[in-house]
């Protein structure tokens, strides 16, 4: 998001669960487009709240999985948040070798980029 739109939009990444490490294939394919994920740490919705992020201060939750969509919809009962579900292909477990796995991750990365451009307009570059 920051790569496409700079600091015009405040973004916080969260998921249903906290996976302490970012997938190495995701790191590799994002590095191909100059997006650095090595220091990124995923966090759960609960962690965001524990760390002081006020979920009512957000306008939009974009869910990339059915599980995150369910959790986001539960949150909208407490807060006035718009929820969008983007059915992005989950690349984990796809491909039989490194090249095939990387190609699956690239497809997911590109799907997310395309959805961002569709939703928020042309990148600021």
Long-range contacts (C-beta under 8 A, 24 or more apart in sequence): 1-116, 3-33, 3-34, 3-35, 3-123, 4-113, 4-116, 4-117, 4-120, 4-123, 4-124, 4-125, 5-116, 5-120, 5-123, 5-124, 6-124, 8-124, 9-120, 12-48, 12-53, 12-58, 13-40, 13-42, 13-43, 14-42, 14-43, 14-44, 14-45, 14-47, 14-48, 15-42, 15-43, 15-44, 15-45, 15-68, 16-44, 16-45, 16-65, 16-67, 16-68, 16-71, 17-44, 18-42, 18-43, 18-44, 18-47, 23-92, 23-105, 25-91, 25-101, 25-102, 25-105, 26-105, 26-109, 28-102, 28-105, 29-102, 29-105, 29-106, 29-109, 30-109, 32-106, 33-109, 33-113, 45-71, 45-75, 55-79, 55-81, 56-80, 56-81, 60-84, 62-86, 62-119, 64-88, 64-112, 65-90, 84-119, 86-111, 86-112, 86-115, 88-112, 88-115
